[in-house]
Amino acid sequence: MTFQETLDFLYKQLPVFHREGASAYKKDLTRTIQLLEFLGNPHHQFKSIHVAGTNGKGSSSHFLASILQEAGYKTGLYTSPHIKHFGERIKIKGAFIDEQFVIDFVKSIQLILAEIQPSFFELTVAMAFQYFAENKVDIVVVETGLGGRLDSTNVISPLACLITNISYDHADLLGNTLGEIAREKAGIIKKNVPVVISERQKEIENVFIETAKGSDSKISFASDNIIVSKAGYSNDKMLVKVIEADKIYELESGLTGEYQLKNISGVLNLIKVIQNQGFNITTENIRKGISNIITNTGLKGRWQKISDKPLIICDIAHNEAGIAEVLNSIQQLKASQVHIVIGMVKDKDINKVLAILPKHFNYYFSQAHTPRALSSEGLRMKALEYGLKGEVFEDVNMAIEHASSKTSSDDVIVVCGSTFLIAEVEGL
């Protein structure tokens, strides 16, 4: 099979969450463990950092990988979902997984697929761990897919864990309260493994404190230790002021959304943890890693500018907390008019998102070409209940083109609401 035929086989044969939603989510680690045992437990052959959270875990994982790469470590990175190319999920030093490896790996496990019946995610986790082991990486940054406690990645024994912001998402799978969701995310905390919490959230801090105490794990709340604030912008990068107990310094962030400030705080704290474990990471490595994140890792879809005239920004924000952060970043732009191209999937809490969107923005309702997508007309009708008015487009690029025709030089177009919608944006 070719690389594309191999991917088509996986999408067709295995339950895929991004297409099927909750029905593809398997709530235990049995199949992952069976796959890894068949492969000889490759996850025991490399060091790792484990990252969970509702929003910010992808950006934080890429920041960490970028810094480690700058420090000269052969760094693996496992994240999901991919936006444009399957290889975004599995990288070493920023390079996509070798396509021939994917083909050969799938051939090698076909005999046990019928017996184990893994999901697409479970198989890609095993594939990633095998790839990292065979390539003898120095360290791997592993992002959870969903939750933490029962996530397929939760078989590793990491050097440290990082948990980013907790907010409402996947309530049908993770719980209806922040406490329930936090408990699922806290499931990545391992015995005697230090954990960093990016942001102290009063209503759920005890969940992490108690879990860490029960695991004899040292816990740090980054927002208590490291204050990170915006200092301005320069050459398409965000200038960041960092205040620690013993020093004040500035960084340039290659990711410019203001919500990255919380993520950077957690990342800097985590780096201090692994420095104490013997990793040789200098201040210059940190500066370059934060600044060169996009070049080093190829991260897409985080407050990403794809055009200057008109100004068009894409962000994968898709839940209430993520959209709130996007709105805050929009406010900082002080645009004359704001044009929102938005599409969502049916199994998200659409009401909470629509409730916080400003009525005076211009809306262009669209949809991704995936079975989970809410139709653009269905989204428009739902938005009307919240006083949000706009036009309907079946393709996101048509929506962007139409919005562009209505903008003045001081306007901004923001595309958001779904990772799958962003994946279809041309020029990303």
C-alpha positions, 0 to 999 in steps of 0.5 A: 500500500502507498502512504495514502492507501495506508491512512485510508485503511486506518480511517476505514477500519478503525474507530476515529474520534474526529469523524465519529465522536464519542463512539470512537472513544474507548474508556480503558487502556487494555487495547493500548497495553496489548498493542505495546506488549506485542511491540515489545513495550517501546514506551519503556525505552525513552524518557518523556514529559506528559502534558494534559489539559483542556486548552493550551496543552498542544501549544505547551507541548510544542513550546517544550519540544522547541526548547529541548530541540534548541538545547540539542536533545533529539526530541520526539513530539506526539500530539493530536489531532493533526490539522493538515498532515498525519505526520503532524502527530508524530515528529522527531526534531520537528520532522514528520514521521517517515511515511515508509515507517507508517506503511511498514508498521501497519503491515506488521500489526495487521494480523492482530488488528482483528483480535485487539480492535484498537481505535485509530488513536490507540494505534497511533499512540503505539505507532508513535512510541515504536517510532521514537524507540527505534530512533533512539530519541533523548526525550519525548513530549507526549500530549494526551488526546482526551482527558488523562486518566484513561487516555491511551498515552497514560501508559508512560512513566514520565520524568514530569507532568504538566497540566494546563488550563481546565475548562468545560469540554467533552462533558459527555466523556469527562464529566459535567463539572470542572472538578470531574474534568480536573480529576480525569486530567489529574489521572496522569499524575504518577507516584513520585513524579513532579507535576506542574499546574500552569494556572491556579484555579481556585475551584479545582486546585484541591483536586490536583493538590490531593492527587499529588499528595496521594501520589507523593508527587511534588506539585507546583502552580506555575502562576504562583511562581512565574508571572508572565505578561505581554510587553508588546509586539515586534516583527510578528512576535509577542514580547513577553515580560517574565518575573521570577523570584530572583530575576526579570527578563524578556522573551519573544514568543513565536505564538502571539495570542495573549492566552499563550502567557499562561502556557509560557508560565507553565512551560518555564516552570516545567523546564526548571523541574527537568533542569533539576533532573540533570537536563542541560537547558540554558537561558538562551535555549529557552529564549530561542525555543519560545521564539522559534516554536513555529520554525522548530515544530511546525505548529499550526492554528494557534492565533495564526496569521495567514494574511496581512491585507486583509488581516486574517487570523486562524485559531482552533479554539472550539470551546467556551474558554478557548473562544473567550481567550480569542475574544480577548486577543481580538479586543487587543487588535482594536480593529474597526470591524470584526468578521468571524468565520465560524463552524462547529461540530455537533457534539460541542456545547455550542450554546456556551460559545454562542452566548459569549460572542458579541452581537455587533460582530459580522458572522459568516457561518460555515462547516467542515466536511466531516460527519461530526460538523454541524451544518452551516445553516443549523449553526446560523439558526442556533446563533439567531437565538443569541442575536448573532446574524450572518450569512451561510457558506458550505465551504470555509474558503468561500466564507473567508473570500466573501468576508474579505470582500467586505473588509476595510484596511482596519478590519480583522477576519478571525476563523475559529470554532473547530479544528476541522474547519481550520484544517480546510483553510487554504494557505494555512 
